[in-house]
Amino acid sequence: KQEIMGYSFKTGFEGFDPESCTIDPHVLEEQLSSDDKVALERVRIEVSDPDSDNYDFKVTVDICGMTAVYPSEDERLK
């Protein structure tokens, strides 16, 4: 979140796809450790409300047939 603060979803920026409202995780690659980079192909970052600059995201990671979502939509995990 901190790496894209200040960029506008309305005008766009590198890695942001306005059609799907997603951010390419590879744009953040230089900020990640080598261990974290392993997961990049399994990550999807979706912008919650691209019409405002509130920078809320939904991050989905697919690992071994399972899917983890942050923030969780399960009330028990909040």
C-alpha positions in Angstrom: 0.0 0.0 0.0 2.8 2.4 0.9 4.5 1.9 -2.4 1.6 3.2 -4.5 0.4 6.0 -2.2 0.2 9.2 -4.2 -0.6 7.6 -7.5 -4.0 8.2 -8.9 -6.2 5.3 -10.0 -8.1 7.7 -12.3 -5.0 8.7 -14.3 -3.3 5.3 -14.0 0.2 4.3 -13.3 2.6 1.5 -14.2 1.2 -1.9 -13.4 -2.4 -0.7 -12.8 -5.0 -2.1 -15.2 -8.1 0.1 -15.1 -10.3 -2.5 -17.0 -9.8 -5.3 -14.4 -9.0 -2.9 -11.4 -5.9 -4.9 -10.6 -2.2 -4.1 -9.9 0.5 -6.2 -11.4 2.4 -7.6 -8.4 5.6 -7.6 -10.4 5.6 -3.8 -10.1 6.4 -4.2 -6.4 9.1 -6.8 -7.1 12.0 -4.6 -6.2 10.5 -4.1 -2.7 10.3 -7.8 -2.0 12.8 -10.3 -0.6 13.9 -13.2 -2.8 11.7 -15.5 -0.7 8.6 -13.3 -1.2 9.2 -13.1 -5.0 8.4 -16.9 -5.3 4.7 -16.1 -4.7 4.4 -13.4 -7.3 2.9 -15.7 -10.0 0.2 -16.8 -7.6 -0.9 -13.3 -6.4 -3.7 -11.1 -7.6 -4.1 -7.5 -6.2 -7.5 -6.0 -6.8 -8.3 -2.4 -6.0 -11.5 -2.1 -4.0 -12.7 1.3 -5.3 -10.6 2.7 -8.1 -12.9 5.8 -8.4 -11.5 7.1 -5.1 -7.9 7.2 -4.0 -8.6 5.3 -0.7 -6.0 2.6 -1.6 -8.0 -0.3 -0.3 -7.0 -3.7 -1.8 -8.0 -7.3 -1.8 -5.0 -9.6 -2.2 -5.6 -13.2 -3.3 -2.9 -15.9 -3.2 -3.4 -19.3 -4.7 -1.2 -22.0 -3.1 -1.4 -25.7 -3.6 -5.1 -25.7 -4.6 -6.0 -23.4 -1.7 -6.8 -19.7 -1.8 -6.0 -17.2 0.9 -7.6 -13.7 0.8 -6.5 -10.6 2.6 -8.4 -8.9 4.2 -10.4 -11.9 5.1 -14.1 -11.9 4.4 -14.7 -14.4 7.2 -16.0 -12.5 10.2 -14.4 -15.0 12.6 -10.9 -14.0 11.4 -11.4 -10.3 11.6 
